[in-house]
């Protein structure tokens, strides 16, 4: 590192990156545990798990590039190589977390138009990776450190790169908001109490929080900085924040299964997953006859 201030900032970023990766891992573990014990794994679980694995590799790369530094030309080349690779992997992880949520919604949405839209999200979230990767790997022609970048033989105008990367980021934010609206359209038709509908809809719509992260990332895209090494490492926090928050948001609704399971000790003695027509999985809780006449409440469980 060039000075002590850089060391402190880089180590703080390293801690933040691993905290985000670890917390999202805990939530993902709870999701997978609930699926295995109360239902079964679906394609959305596999995609979400793959996204987290990609995020884990990206975190390891960030730790490595922080240890490399940028004092010599060889170190600078290595720094850019690992930084670009890490950013590429967080970009992939971010897109695939949205794909996982779209797959979840496809399994419970019966409206054809909505299904077409969700499939469009899956396709475009993978296609948008192309301009995203270009904005990461192709340097700006005015970049004084361009010669140290892996793809230094090709360059774009700075403003073109900023808009290319910004478009990728903003598109992801728009998709986050639109996907967050789907639970409200789906859950309102279920046989639930109003407070349960609102609670479950809010839980499933927490992915919209990543929209705040998207706004910050898009804003920082246009910031000019003297020390781009510090800036790139600092931006790693936002690169990890969006996929980590999305993983956490997709797990929170699963906690309802755990809550219902705990309530069995307070009077509920039967919790089971059943399938009803239209491929909608529901959690059926039957209250103990000894406590009261049989009552059934249907609440959504993770789609199979």
Secondary structure by P-SEA (a helix, b strand, c coil): cccaaaaaaaaaaaaaaaaaaaaaaaaaaaaaaaaaacccccaaaaaaaaaaaaaaaaaaaaaaaaaaccccaaaaaaaaaaaaaaaaaaaaaaaaaaaaaaaaaaaccccaaaaaaaaaaaaaaaaaaaaaaaaccccccccccccccccccccccaaaaaaaaaaaaaaaaaaaaaaaaccccccccccccaaaaaaaaaaaaccccaaaaaaaaaaacccccccaaaaaaaaaaaaaaaaaaaaaaaacccaaaaaaaaaccccccbbbbbbccccbbbbbbbcccccccbbbbbbbcccc
